[in-house]
Amino acid sequence: MVVVARVRQNDASMLLNLTPTQISLGIAGATTLVAYAVFILVPAWGSYGRVWEKLAASFLSLFILAALVGVGIGIGAGVVYLYVQQA
């Protein structure tokens, strides 16, 4: 029983042990989702009157999100590649 309690206590402390990189990536991801909702999803939802049109516009806007994430990953990979080449 004592061993189980110690393992659970260690697991709880590991959840709060985040590196600055993990925190910044989490904040960046949350900011991306909020920006997607505010700048892309809400205007797409408001442009149509019927529910099925709104749902279709919301689904199709996911492709815009995927493209933006892909461009961000490409730029990030390019920056890392150039940094490694210069180092």
Z-matrix of the N, CA and C atoms (Angstrom, degrees):
N
C 1 1.449
C 2 1.526 1 111.43
N 3 1.299 2 117.46 1 -38.16
C 4 1.459 3 120.98 2 -178.34
C 5 1.527 4 110.11 3 -68.47
N 6 1.320 5 117.29 4 -39.05
C 7 1.461 6 121.43 5 -179.73
C 8 1.518 7 110.14 6 -64.35
N 9 1.337 8 117.35 7 -41.90
C 10 1.464 9 121.58 8 179.72
C 11 1.526 10 110.02 9 -63.22
N 12 1.312 11 116.95 10 -41.71
C 13 1.463 12 120.41 11 179.92
C 14 1.525 13 110.78 12 -64.10
N 15 1.333 14 117.44 13 -38.59
C 16 1.457 15 119.79 14 179.52
C 17 1.526 16 111.20 15 -69.34
N 18 1.299 17 117.54 16 -37.89
C 19 1.458 18 120.70 17 178.40
C 20 1.519 19 109.50 18 -64.06
N 21 1.307 20 117.13 19 -44.32
C 22 1.468 21 119.97 20 179.21
C 23 1.526 22 111.07 21 -64.43
N 24 1.308 23 117.23 22 -38.09
C 25 1.462 24 120.61 23 178.39
C 26 1.530 25 109.86 24 -65.23
N 27 1.312 26 118.62 25 -40.83
C 28 1.459 27 121.66 26 178.35
C 29 1.518 28 111.08 27 -66.86
N 30 1.339 29 117.93 28 -38.02
C 31 1.456 30 120.51 29 177.71
C 32 1.518 31 110.98 30 -63.03
N 33 1.306 32 117.75 31 -40.32
C 34 1.461 33 120.90 32 -179.94
C 35 1.528 34 110.83 33 -65.36
N 36 1.321 35 117.20 34 -39.16
C 37 1.458 36 118.91 35 -179.71
C 38 1.523 37 111.42 36 -71.86
N 39 1.328 38 118.30 37 -27.46
C 40 1.462 39 121.21 38 178.81
C 41 1.527 40 111.26 39 -70.07
N 42 1.318 41 117.82 40 -28.69
C 43 1.456 42 119.98 41 179.80
C 44 1.530 43 111.74 42 -66.83
N 45 1.295 44 117.12 43 -29.57
C 46 1.459 45 121.12 44 -178.19
C 47 1.521 46 112.77 45 -91.55
N 48 1.308 47 117.77 46 -3.88
C 49 1.461 48 121.84 47 -177.05
C 50 1.531 49 109.34 48 -92.59
N 51 1.329 50 116.60 49 81.85
C 52 1.459 51 122.10 50 -178.85
C 53 1.524 52 109.60 51 -106.45
N 54 1.315 53 114.77 52 141.35
C 55 1.460 54 119.39 53 176.90
C 56 1.532 55 109.26 54 -81.75
N 57 1.319 56 117.71 55 160.66
C 58 1.468 57 119.80 56 176.70
C 59 1.530 58 112.54 57 -59.34
N 60 1.324 59 117.03 58 -32.17
C 61 1.463 60 119.77 59 178.03
C 62 1.522 61 111.03 60 -65.66
N 63 1.325 62 117.06 61 -43.10
C 64 1.456 63 120.68 62 178.90
C 65 1.524 64 111.33 63 -64.79
N 66 1.311 65 116.51 64 -39.43
C 67 1.465 66 120.15 65 178.72
C 68 1.526 67 110.32 66 -65.59
N 69 1.324 68 117.76 67 -44.78
C 70 1.469 69 120.28 68 -178.75
C 71 1.528 70 111.06 69 -67.10
N 72 1.332 71 117.75 70 -37.10
C 73 1.468 72 119.46 71 176.58
C 74 1.523 73 111.46 72 -66.88
N 75 1.307 74 117.07 73 -37.46
C 76 1.463 75 120.36 74 176.25
C 77 1.518 76 112.19 75 -64.77
N 78 1.314 77 116.76 76 -42.60
C 79 1.467 78 120.88 77 177.67
C 80 1.524 79 110.45 78 -65.32
N 81 1.326 80 117.48 79 -41.01
C 82 1.463 81 120.70 80 178.60
C 83 1.529 82 110.98 81 -64.27
N 84 1.320 83 116.95 82 -40.88
C 85 1.461 84 120.34 83 178.19
C 86 1.520 85 112.21 84 -65.00
N 87 1.326 86 116.53 85 -42.66
C 88 1.463 87 120.16 86 178.35
C 89 1.523 88 110.73 87 -65.32
N 90 1.330 89 117.23 88 -39.94
C 91 1.468 90 120.81 89 177.77
C 92 1.523 91 111.17 90 -63.41
N 93 1.329 92 116.44 91 -39.56
C 94 1.461 93 120.71 92 178.33
C 95 1.518 94 111.16 93 -62.96
N 96 1.322 95 117.06 94 -44.19
C 97 1.467 96 120.06 95 -179.95
C 98 1.523 97 112.04 96 -66.40
N 99 1.329 98 117.19 97 -39.18
C 100 1.466 99 120.03 98 177.50
C 101 1.525 100 110.41 99 -65.83
N 102 1.333 101 117.60 100 -43.40
C 103 1.465 102 120.94 101 178.77
C 104 1.521 103 110.82 102 -63.63
N 105 1.335 104 117.66 103 -40.02
C 106 1.466 105 121.37 104 176.40
C 107 1.523 106 110.46 105 -60.09
N 108 1.312 107 116.38 106 -45.60
C 109 1.463 108 119.48 107 -178.58
C 110 1.526 109 111.64 108 -65.44
N 111 1.328 110 116.65 109 -43.48
C 112 1.464 111 120.12 110 -175.11
C 113 1.529 112 112.16 111 -74.83
N 114 1.327 113 117.54 112 -44.67
C 115 1.453 114 120.50 113 -171.76
C 116 1.527 115 115.06 114 -93.18
N 117 1.323 116 118.30 115 -20.05
C 118 1.460 117 120.28 116 -176.44
C 119 1.526 118 111.82 117 -118.73
N 120 1.330 119 117.16 118 -52.35
C 121 1.459 120 120.57 119 -172.87
C 122 1.524 121 112.73 120 -70.33
N 123 1.311 122 118.51 121 -46.06
C 124 1.466 123 121.06 122 -178.22
C 125 1.530 124 111.69 123 -63.57
N 126 1.339 125 120.74 124 -46.19
C 127 1.467 126 118.76 125 176.01
C 128 1.537 127 113.09 126 -63.71
N 129 1.330 128 117.44 127 -36.40
C 130 1.468 129 119.82 128 177.73
C 131 1.515 130 110.20 129 -65.68
N 132 1.317 131 117.49 130 -40.09
C 133 1.465 132 121.79 131 -179.76
C 134 1.530 133 110.37 132 -67.53
N 135 1.326 134 116.86 133 -38.64
C 136 1.457 135 120.27 134 -177.03
C 137 1.515 136 114.75 135 -79.59
N 138 1.318 137 117.99 136 -9.99
C 139 1.463 138 121.01 137 -176.74
C 140 1.522 139 113.33 138 -80.51
N 141 1.302 140 117.81 139 -13.85
C 142 1.456 141 120.99 140 -174.78
C 143 1.516 142 110.48 141 -122.85
N 144 1.324 143 115.51 142 156.77
C 145 1.460 144 120.88 143 -176.10
C 146 1.511 145 113.66 144 -99.04
N 147 1.322 146 117.43 145 -40.88
C 148 1.464 147 119.80 146 -177.24
C 149 1.516 148 110.64 147 -83.13
N 150 1.322 149 114.70 148 152.73
C 151 1.458 150 119.77 149 -176.18
C 152 1.523 151 111.19 150 -65.73
N 153 1.338 152 117.27 151 -41.62
C 154 1.468 153 118.56 152 -177.95
C 155 1.530 154 110.91 153 -66.89
N 156 1.342 155 117.38 154 -31.68
C 157 1.463 156 119.89 155 176.12
C 158 1.530 157 111.07 156 -68.67
N 159 1.324 158 116.14 157 -39.45
C 160 1.464 159 120.07 158 177.69
C 161 1.526 160 110.88 159 -64.04
N 162 1.328 161 116.30 160 -42.05
C 163 1.467 162 119.92 161 178.65
C 164 1.525 163 111.27 162 -66.10
N 165 1.335 164 116.82 163 -39.56
C 166 1.462 165 119.95 164 178.36
C 167 1.535 166 110.85 165 -65.52
N 168 1.320 167 116.80 166 -41.85
C 169 1.465 168 120.33 167 177.99
C 170 1.534 169 110.79 168 -64.33
N 171 1.328 170 116.16 169 -38.29
C 172 1.467 171 119.79 170 177.64
C 173 1.519 172 111.08 171 -65.17
N 174 1.327 173 117.33 172 -41.77
C 175 1.459 174 120.97 173 178.41
C 176 1.527 175 110.87 174 -65.37
N 177 1.307 176 117.48 175 -44.21
C 178 1.464 177 120.55 176 -179.14
C 179 1.530 178 111.89 177 -68.30
N 180 1.323 179 116.84 178 -27.25
C 181 1.462 180 118.50 179 178.42
C 182 1.528 181 111.44 180 -70.72
N 183 1.332 182 117.80 181 -16.06
C 184 1.460 183 120.01 182 174.80
C 185 1.529 184 111.31 183 -64.25
N 186 1.339 185 116.75 184 -29.07
C 187 1.460 186 120.06 185 176.26
C 188 1.526 187 110.84 186 -67.15
N 189 1.325 188 116.66 187 -34.54
C 190 1.465 189 120.35 188 175.68
C 191 1.524 190 109.42 189 -65.53
N 192 1.333 191 116.36 190 -43.29
C 193 1.467 192 119.80 191 177.42
C 194 1.522 193 110.74 192 -60.66
N 195 1.319 194 117.08 193 -44.18
C 196 1.475 195 120.50 194 179.77
C 197 1.527 196 110.78 195 -62.78
N 198 1.324 197 117.14 196 -39.47
C 199 1.464 198 120.25 197 178.83
C 200 1.526 199 110.92 198 -65.76
N 201 1.326 200 117.08 199 -42.34
C 202 1.464 201 120.12 200 179.27
C 203 1.521 202 111.66 201 -65.11
N 204 1.326 203 116.82 202 -40.65
C 205 1.465 204 120.28 203 177.69
C 206 1.527 205 109.62 204 -66.10
N 207 1.323 206 117.40 205 -40.64
C 208 1.462 207 120.87 206 178.09
C 209 1.513 208 112.58 207 -62.48
N 210 1.323 209 117.02 208 -41.48
C 211 1.464 210 120.68 209 177.41
C 212 1.535 211 110.25 210 -64.28
N 213 1.335 212 116.29 211 -41.49
C 214 1.460 213 119.75 212 178.52
C 215 1.521 214 112.17 213 -63.45
N 216 1.327 215 116.34 214 -41.30
C 217 1.465 216 119.99 215 177.62
C 218 1.523 217 110.30 216 -65.39
N 219 1.329 218 116.79 217 -40.72
C 220 1.464 219 120.14 218 178.79
C 221 1.521 220 112.47 219 -63.01
N 222 1.314 221 116.55 220 -43.56
C 223 1.466 222 120.25 221 178.31
C 224 1.524 223 110.37 222 -65.16
N 225 1.329 224 116.26 223 -43.10
C 226 1.461 225 119.51 224 178.37
C 227 1.513 226 112.29 225 -62.41
N 228 1.329 227 117.08 226 -42.05
C 229 1.464 228 120.68 227 178.59
C 230 1.529 229 110.27 228 -65.09
N 231 1.328 230 117.20 229 -38.03
C 232 1.461 231 120.23 230 177.38
C 233 1.514 232 112.30 231 -64.61
N 234 1.322 233 116.46 232 -40.77
C 235 1.462 234 120.35 233 178.57
C 236 1.526 235 110.16 234 -64.37
N 237 1.333 236 116.43 235 -44.45
C 238 1.467 237 119.69 236 179.12
C 239 1.518 238 110.54 237 -63.82
N 240 1.330 239 117.53 238 -42.17
C 241 1.455 240 121.20 239 179.38
C 242 1.533 241 111.32 240 -60.73
N 243 1.326 242 116.24 241 -46.93
C 244 1.471 243 119.47 242 179.14
C 245 1.521 244 111.64 243 -65.59
N 246 1.314 245 117.11 244 -35.76
C 247 1.465 246 119.98 245 178.63
C 248 1.525 247 110.26 246 -65.39
N 249 1.315 248 116.86 247 -42.36
C 250 1.462 249 120.29 248 179.98
C 251 1.519 250 110.45 249 -66.31
N 252 1.329 251 117.54 250 -37.93
C 253 1.453 252 120.86 251 179.33
C 254 1.537 253 111.30 252 -66.48
N 255 1.315 254 117.55 253 -34.84
C 256 1.464 255 121.04 254 -179.10
C 257 1.524 256 112.56 255 -79.40
N 258 1.307 257 117.28 256 -25.06
C 259 1.478 258 120.39 257 -175.81
C 260 1.500 259 112.88 258 -77.31
